[in-house]
Amino acid sequence: MHQIAVANLVLALGATLILLGILSSLLASRFGTPLLLVFLVVGMLAGVDGPGGIEFSNYRLTYLIGSCALAIILFDGGLRTRLAETREALAPSLALATVGVALTAVLIGVFSYLVLGFGLTEGLLLGSIVASTDAAAVFFLLKTGGLQLKPRIGSMLEIESGSNDPVAVFLTLVLVELAVAHSSPGLGTLTELAKQAVLGGAMGVAGGTLATVAINRLTLPGGLHPLFVIALTVSMFGATSYFDGSGFLAVYVAGLVVGNSGIRAYPTISKFLESATWLCQIVMFLMLGLLVTPSNLITYAPQGLTISLFLMIIGRPAAVWICLKPFGFTPPETNFVSWVGLRGAVSIFLATVPTLAGVPNAPMYFNVAFFVVLISLLVQGWTIAPAARFFGMALKRTAASTSRVEIDLPGQTDNEMVGYPVRPDSYAALRPASLPAWLKPILVVRDGVVKNAAEAGQIKSGDYAYFVSPQDRVNRLDRLFAPLSAEAVAAAKRTAFGEFAVSPDAPLSDLATFYEIQVPQKLAGLTVAEAFLARHGTRLHTGSRLTLANYAEVVARVVEDGQVLKASLRLEDVVDLSMRSPQLPRQTLVRRIYSRLQRRFSNTGKPADPTK
């Protein structure tokens, strides 16, 4: 009976710690505190040196639960990454996630060897443990700071933070084997890394494809799709790791495959995984906080502080500059990316591996890594928002929040049903006739009465409207139903958008400035005509298109002798009017466009024939 009572007490204490972690996140949101730091502090307070007095030193259980939790977190990160929307940031972010992690580990390893007196293998192992960044910490702090980053920088940080953990993991595992064998890294190390990467990537593609086919073809009872995905994720991780592949890389790649394929029950799976990811992070962070003994950190404070400063001031910036130099990033962009490399739970989790493997001086790795994470969260965590503003990476106006509910359509893989409240200051309420043609209204709740699309007619302010939308375009709808600024509301009332002429000699930068469009880096600084030639070359013809964003493109209307003579700008879906500036400089293309639109719509409010 005593053992049963103890088991019940453990359950009660565990659930209480999770509740404290959840409630403490409210304080983190209010004061902008790094959420990971809050969970770690709760765990430390409950630990052996805190008021809780709980003695916990089970590294094997920590590794088992941490591996499972990290596998689910990485799969969810891959599931939410849309490659089509982040293609401009894909190459630099993958360079940071691979070469950048390796360079960071090498720089810390050499510094530890030359300055702190560690062995070369010891230094490289320590560098690998703290080389990866934490996506959850970065984006939680940006969100609580009320910031939205420029699209290219935000996408790059998101992909890098979500994909650099596998590289750090298999670097750590290989170097642990070398440390146990008392050997130095060489050609065999590179061979082992290549083997793990290839096998992990291959099994990830195979597992993601299998998951996609199974979800679409198996008729599972309601609610079992998310559990099926999680079970398959953990199974894939275990199987890949058993065959000496990178299980963490496999689950991330599998998430990419599933997320970028059409699957049934995506809204259900996505929502469940969001909750599961939160639970995994809380449990993992609390366990790591319990595992540390704060009184032991003081012994390793000199090494931890030295490595932290080197990592923030030299190690991370050097790796970022080397990786981003070929992609034409500006110094402010590179400096900001260098500064937001927060260390997180993965670093502390990897620091438990040397203890499990019996590496000599194992406590040093755990305590130094824990200290590095604490310093990173305290220094970099509280300065992300000021750094974004200082380097000019924060948009002047953040995207307004909007409410959306997603409903799964059984048997549908290409479409989703979404519902929105129609706010009076949203573009959808101000310009209901301008909704994109691919958005199909289904029903409207108006004054407490449910009406079908035919009965309701055009949506109105105060409605709650449901639509069927292609899955790959759902995220675009938030701009339609988000509240607009006062200037944007006035502009929406007097202006509509469609297609209108632009001069072939006009710089693309003018269009980008006016509409907050992310111009591809290779086309920046070119005119419309030059951009067409750079993109299409000898294949340029009437009707060729130049995509600038997922809602904007330039079309070549007249082409003679390989030169664009006439072109037009098409705004296919909707322009985010909250981003527009009401004041435009004289004698610029955008000024002429703005004036022309005003003349067109001042009388009828309807667009004129753009071909005239």
N, C-alpha and C positions, 0 to 999 in steps of 0.2 A: 504493500500500500504506500510505503514511503516513496518508492520509485515513481508511482503514479502521481503522487502529489508533487514531486519534483518536476516531472514532465509537464504537469499543468501549470506550475509556476513559470517554467521556461517559456511556455506558449504565451502566458499573460505578459511576461516581461518583454518578449520579442514584439508582440503586437503593440505594447505601450511605447516601445522605442520607435516603432514605425509611425505611430500616431504623433509622437513628439516631433519626429522629423517632418511630417506633413504640415503640422501646425507651425513649425518654425520657418517653413518656406514663406508664410505670410509676412513674417518679420523681414526675411530676405528681400521680398518684393518691395516692401516699404522703404527700406534703407539701402537698397542696391547692394546688399552683401552677396558675395559669391555663394551660390546655393550649396555647392560641394563643401565649402568650408563650414557651413552651418551643420550639415549632416555629420561631418567629421567631428566637430566640436561636441555634438550630442553624444556620439559614440564614445569620445574621450571622457566626457563627464560621467557616463555610465560605467566606464572602465575601472581598472584596478586603482588608479591614482585619483579618481574622481569621487563624487558623493555616492555614486551607485555601487562602487566597490566590486564590480563583476570581474572575475578573473577569466580571461579568455586568451588562449595561446594556441588554438588549433589551426595551424597553418594549412593542413591538408583539407580540412572542411572549408576554410576560406578560399583556397584555390579551386575546389570543386564548385562551390556556389558562385564564386567570381567568374569562373570560366563560362558557366551556364548563363549568367546574367549578361556578361559581355557579348556572348554569341547572339543573344536576343537583341541587345542594343545595336550591334553592328548590322544585323539583318534589317532592323527597322530603319536604320540610317540609309542603307542601300535602297530599301523599298520606296523611300520618299525622295530620292534623287532622280530628277527628270533630266536625262542626258540631252534631250532635244532643247530644253530650256537653258542648259548650262554649257553648251558646246564651246562657247568662246572662252570659258574659264576652265575647261576640262584639262587641257594640256598643262598649263602652269600649275594647277592644283595637284595633278598626279605627279608632276616633277617634285613638288614640295613633299608629297606624301611618301615618295620613294627615295629619291636622291637626297632630298632635304633632311629626312630622318637619318639616313646613313651618315651624311656629312656632320650633322649635329652630334651623333654618337661618337664619330671619330675625333671631332674637335674637343669634346669633353674628355674623351679617353686620353688624348695626347696631353691636354692640359693637366689632367690628374696625374699622369705619369711624370711629367717634367716638373710640376710645381708642388703637388701634394705628396709625391713619393709613392704612389700606388704602382703596382705592376701594370704592364701594358694591357694584359687581359682583364685585370680588375678594373682599370680605368674605362676600357671599351664596354665592359659589361654594365658598369654604372651609367655610362653615357647612353647605352641602348635602353636602359630602364626608364630614364627621364627624357627620352627623345621625342615622344609623341605628345600631341596637344589634345585638349579636351573640348569637344564640340559643345557638350551640354553647358559647360561653364561659360564659354564665349557667348553663345546666343541667348542664354538666360540673362546675362548682364546687359547685353544690347537691348533686349526687350524691356527689362525693368528700367533702363535708362531712357526709354522712349525714343530709341534711335532706329533708323533704317539706313543700312549702308548702300552705297552705290552698287548697282546690280552686279557688275563684274567682280568687285572685291567681295561682296557678300557671298556670291556663288562659289568663288574660289575658296574662301575660308570654310564654307560649309562642306565642300567636297574633300578638302585637305583634312579637316578635323575628323570627318567620318571615315576616311580611308587610310590614315597613316598608322592606326593601331596595329593592323596585321604585320606591317614591316617591323615595327618595334618589337612585337611579340616574337617573331621568329629570329630576329637578331639576338634577342635575349636568350632564347632557348639554345641556340647554337653556341653562344659564348659561355653559357652555363656548363654545357658539355665539355668545352675546352678547359674551363676553370677546374672542373672536377678531375679531368685527365692531366692537369698541370702542363698543358701544351699551349703554344702560341698560335694565333690566327694566321692562316696562310691560304693557299689555293684551294685546299679542301673546304675551308669555310665558305668561300664563294660558291663552290659546287653544291654544298649543302643548302645554301640559301636559294640558289637557282632551282634546285629540286623541290624544295618546299613551295616556292612561289608558283612553279609550273603546275605541280600537282594540286595545290590549293585552288588556283584559278580554273583548272580543268574540271575539278569536282564541283566547284561553285556553279559553273555554267551548266553542267549536267544536272545538278540538284535543282537549280532554278528552273530549268526547262521541265524537269519531272514534276516539280511543284505546280507550274503553270498548267501543264496538261492534266494533272490529277484534279486540280481545283475546278477546271472547266468541264471535265467529263464525269467526275464522280458526283452523284446526287447525295449529298450529305444532309443529315437533319439540321434544322436551323440552329445556328450558334456554334456548330462544330468546325466551321472553316478556320477561324482563328486558332483553335487548339490544334488542328491538323498542321497548320503552318508552323506553329511553335515547336511541336513535336518533331516535325521534319527538319527544322533548323538545328535543334540540339543533336538529333541523330546524325545529320550531315557533319556537324562540327566534330563529334566524337569519332565518326568513321574516318574522316580526313586526317585527323590528328593521329589515329591509330596506324595509318599507313605512312606516317612521317611527312604528311603535307601540312600546310598552314590552314588549320581549321578556321581561324578567324578571317583569313582572306577568303576562304570558301563561302562562309555565310554572308559576307559583305557582297561578294559577286553574285551570289544567289539572290540576294535582295534586289540588286540592280536588275537582274534578269526578270524577276517577277514584277517589280515595280514599273518596268518599261514595256511590259506585255499586257495585253488585255485579259483580265481575270474577272471571274464572277466574285461577287460579295466583297469587292474591294473596300467600300466604305466600312463594312463590318470588321474586316480584317485590320484596316488602318486604325480604327478607333480602339479596338481591343489591344493592338500592339502599342499604341500610345500609352495606355494605362499600364500595360505590362512593363514597358520600358521605364516608366516612372518608378514602379515598384522595384524593378531590378536595380536601378541606380540607388534608391534609398537603402535597400537591404545591403548592397555592396559597400556603400559609403559608411553605414553604421558599423558593419563588421570590421572594416579597416580601422575605424576610429577606436573600436574596442580592442583591436589587436595591438595597437601602439601603447607603449608605456611612456607617458610624457616626461617622467624624470630621467629616462635614458636619452631623450633628445638633446639634453644639455651637453652630454659628453661629445656628441657628434655635431654640435652647433658650428664650430669653426669650419669644418669641411663642408657642411651643408650651406652655410652662408657664402663661402668662397665660390662654390660651384654654382649657386643660384645667381650671384652677380655676374659670373663669367657667362652663364647661359643667357641671361637677359641682355647683357651689354655687347657680347662678342659672338658667342656660339650661334644662337638663333639668327641674329642679323646677318652674320656672314653666310650661313647656309641659305637664307632667303635671298640675299643679293645674288649669289651664284646661280640659284635656280631660276630667278625671275628675270635676270639680265637678258637672256635671248628673246624674251617675249615683249620687250619694249615697255615695261612698267615704269612709271615716273618715280623719282625719289620719294615724294610724299606717300605714294601707294606702297612702295617697298618698305618704308620706315614703319607705316602703320601695321602691315602684315607681320613685320618683325616683332612688334611690341605685343600683339595679341596672341602670342603663342603660349597660352596658359597651360600649365601642367595639371593633370587631373587624376582621377581614380585609377586609370590604367597604369600609371607610373607606380603607384603604391601597390597595386595588385601584382605587377611584375616583380616588385621587390620582395615578394614572398617566395618566389621561385628558388632563389639561391638557398634559402633555409630548407625547403623541401628536398632539394637535390644534394644537400650536405656540402655546399661550397664553403671553403674556409673563410672565416671572418664574415659569415652570413648576416649577423645583426647590423653590420656597418651599412650594407646595401639598403636594408629596410629603413633604418633610421635616417640616413642621409637623404634617401628618396622622399621620405615623408617630410623632412625639413624643407627640401627644395619645393615640394608642392605647396606647403604652407606659405613660404615666402612669395611664390609666384601668385597665389591667390590674393594675398594681402597687398602686394605692390601693384601687380599688373591688373588684378581683378577690380580694384577700386579706381583704376585710371583708364579703363577702356573707353568710357563715354567721353571724357575730356580729350583723350588721344584722337578719337574719331573726329571730333570737332576741330582740334588743332591741325591735323593733317588734311582736313577738308574731305574726309571720306563719308561723312554723314550727309544725307540728303537734307535740303533746307526744309522740306515738308515731308513728314513721314506718311506712309500709306494709312489712310483712315481705317479703323477697325470696322468690320462688318460681321453680321451673323449669318451663318449658313448651316443648313442641315442637309446631310446626304442620305439618300435612301437607296438600298440595293435593289436592282431590278433582276429578278430571277431569270436566268437564261441569257442575260445580256452581258457582253464583255466589252462592247464599244461605247455604251451609253450609261449615263447615271441620271438619277432623278435628284434634283436639288431644290431646296426651298429657301426663300429670302423674305424678310419683312421689307416692304417698300417704304423707305423713308421719304419725307417730303423734300429733303435737300439732296436726294440722290439723282444721278443721271437717269436712272430708269424711270423715276417719277416725272422728271422734267422733260425728257425726250422719249416717251414710250414707243413712238413710231420708229425710232432709230435702233431698236434692239436688233442684234445680229440675226440673220436669216436662219442660221443653224440652231438657234435656241427655240425649242418648241414648247409653248405654254400648254400645261395639262389641266390645272385647276387653280382657282383663286378663292381664298377665304376673305370675304368682304362683309363687314358689319356682322360677323358671327355666322354668316351664311356661306355654305360651300357651293361654289358655282364652277361649271366646266368652262373651258376656254372660250367656247362660242357664246355662252350666256354672259360671261364677264366682259368680253371685249378687251379693250386696252387696259392694262393695269393702271391703278391709281394709287395715290398716296394713302397709306393706311392699310393697304392690302397685304396679305401674306400669299405670295405666289409660288407655285411649283412648276418646274420646267424639266424637260429632258434635254440633256446636253451631251455632246461627244465627250468621252472621258478625258481626252487630252486637252480639252478647252475649258474644263470646269474652273480651273484657277483664274482664268481671265475674267470670270463673271464678277469677282469681288469688286472690281473697279466700277461696275455698273450700279451696284447697290450700296456702295460706301458713301457716307456723307461728304459733301463737297464744301469747300470754303465759300465765303460770301462772294468773292470775285468770280469763282468758277460757276456758282449758281447763276450770276448775272450773265456770264458768257454763254451758258447752256440755254438760257431763255432766248437769247437773240441770235444764236449761231447753231447750225448743224454741220455735220462733217460728212464728206463723201470722198470725191476724187477731184483734184484740181491741178492745174498745170504748174510745173516748176521749170525754171531755166536750167538747161544742161550745164551752164557755166556756174551755177550756184554751188557754193561749198556745202558738203554734207554736214559740216559742223553747225551751220545755221539751222538746218532742220533738227539736228540733235538737240541744240540748245532750246529751241522753241517747244518741242514736244517731249523733252527728257527721254529721247530715244538713245539706246546704247548702240552707237555705231561700232561695227567690228574694227578691231585695232588696225588691221591691215589696210582699211579704207579711210582711216582718220586722216584728215588734211587734204583729201581729194575732192574734186568737184564731182557733180553728178555724172557727167560724161566720162571723166577719168575713172570713176568707180565702176561704171559699166564695162569699160575696157579691161580693167584689172580683174574683174570677176568673170567675164564671158570671153574676152579675147576675140578670136576669129569667129566664134560661134554667136556673136552678137547679132540679133535680128529684131525686127519689130515685134513687140510683145514680150521681150526679155524682161525679167524681173530682178530687182535688187532688194532683198529682204533686209530691213533695218531692225525690226523687232517683231514679236509675234502678233502685232496688230498693225504694222505699218510696212509698206513696201513702195518702191519707186518702179514705175513701169515705163519702158521705152516705147513711145507711141509712134515715132517716125525715125527710121534708121536708113541712112543713105551712105554708101561707100564706107561702111564700117564705122560711121560716126552717128551719135545720137543727136538728132536735131530737135526733137520734141519729147518731153517726158512729163509724167504726172505722178503725184503722190497719192497713194490710196491708203485710207485709214479704214481697214476692213471691219474691225469690230467696234472699238470705242477708244477714244483718247482719254487718258486720265486727266480730266480738266483741273483737278486739284493741284496738278504740277505746273499749270500754265502761269505765266507772268502777264498781268494785264498791261504792263508798260514795256514797249518794245523800242529799240533804238531806230532812229530814222535811217532811210536809205539802205535798209537791209532787206534781204529776200523775205524774211519772216514778216517784216512790216508790210511789204506789198501783199503777201498772202493774207494777212489779217485784214487789211483794208479791202481787198477783193471779196473776201468772205462776207464782210459787213455789208458791202454794196449788194451782193447777191441775195442776202436773206432779209434785208431791211424792209422789203415791201411784202413779200409773200410768206417768208418763213420757210420756204421749200427750196431745196437745192436746184440750181439751174443745170442744164445739160452740160456736163463737164467737157464734152467734145467741142463745144462752141467757143 
